Amino acid sequence: MKTKNNIVKISFRDKTYGWNHYHIKIEYIDGTIDRIPSNKNIFMKVFLKDLVLRPSCYHCKAKGVNNQSDITLGDFWGIQKVLSQFSDDTGVSLVILNNQKGKAFFDSLLSHFSFVQSKYSDAVKFNPALEKSAVCHIDRSQVFEKLNDETLHYIEKQYANQKLSKIKTSFVYRVVRKGYRIFTRCFTHIFTTSPSQKIDSFKESNTFAVKNLDTQEIAKSSSGGVFSVLARSILQQHGVVFGVQLSSELYVEHICIQDEQDLEKLRGSKYVQSDMHSCYAKAKEFLQDNRKVLFSGTACQILGLKKFLGKDYPHLFTVDVVCHGVPSPKVFKKYIEEKSAHLY
């Protein structure tokens, strides 16, 4: 489908009607605005039904005890049941300090926050993505076969409304260099919700519900506005911040900013795999120049950065976001094309 894109901006987490009832906000070139509840948005439905995630998201190697970031940020879903007195429909962040470096960084900025201590074991009950990978939908391969010929509306109706079976399909992708051929083997397994690994005692006592004291900044953020405070602190120390933007061309990509005025580009959730470009190499250059670096991304992207660098840097600070899994950019592009054509 070749359709002129008449969408100028998409916000995945519009809080006009509250944090607990967030909408997908779409702004068109003619000035009209479309707000769709997240549970009725076609892109979000195929995403959250695990139909269109990257293959590695179904067996993530960076969750739980394998998380290598200093601080984990997310929405504190379930706060009404865990810390009802701190619940707020403007947004509350879940902050998990994974090590002493992350704790020292967060502690240095406490004057900017309202916060209440929680427990990791309580947070994970309502945020299972902290520990568990998404489960591959049994029809995922069929969905990608049909993407070129069918609309997302058809795919959503055909597959996203089905009840998941206990039998799931996983995917193993093996790349064979000779001949550049890719062999894909599928196998089924019984999905079980096995108990989480033993809770890290440091995380258990360093998990918080947090809100930025700047209410205007909370309004611009997906949850409680914590990332903005962390990023601004680094920028004010002549540091650099890496994060994800949704470009004017609606392309999801990692970028580097060095000015507070550009912080707006990195705020808000982007539910699409980001293009890393050369950000790992750029981060290394800044670190070698002894500049402070804050690198944000998914846990697997932080793990990739650490492996790329090969050693620890005292002036590198890493923040991962609680990640359910990331949809394919191909699916997001298709969604934009079909919304531009007003197919639904």
QUICORLIN-V476255 format. One record per pair of residues at least 24 apart in sequence whose C-alpha atoms are under 6 Angstrom apart, sorted by sequence separation. I is the first residue (numbers start at 1). J is the second residue. If there is no record, write none. Layout:
{{I	J} {I	J}}
This chain:
{{72	96} {292	316} {294	318} {296	320} {71	96} {166	191} {71	97} {71	98} {70	98} {70	99} {138	168} {71	102} {138	169} {70	102} {136	169} {136	170} {221	267} {222	268} {221	268} {78	126} {77	126} {239	291} {241	293} {239	292} {240	293} {241	294} {242	295} {243	296} {273	326} {239	293} {241	295} {242	296} {272	326} {272	327} {272	329} {64	131} {63	131} {19	89} {18	89} {19	90} {18	90} {19	91} {60	133} {59	133} {58	133} {58	134} {58	135} {58	136} {120	204} {119	204} {51	137} {50	137} {120	207} {119	207} {51	140} {118	207} {118	208} {117	208} {116	208} {116	209} {115	209} {115	210} {114	210} {114	211} {113	211} {113	212} {113	213} {112	213} {98	203} {97	206} {49	160} {96	207} {95	207} {95	208} {46	160} {94	209} {93	209} {93	210} {92	210} {92	211} {93	223} {92	223} {93	224} {91	223} {92	224} {91	224} {75	223} {129	324} {13	222} {68	303} {62	299} {62	300} {72	319} {74	321} {70	318} {71	319} {72	320} {73	321} {74	322} {69	318} {70	319} {72	321} {69	319} {57	325} {53	326} {53	327} {52	327} {53	328} {6	340} {5	340}}
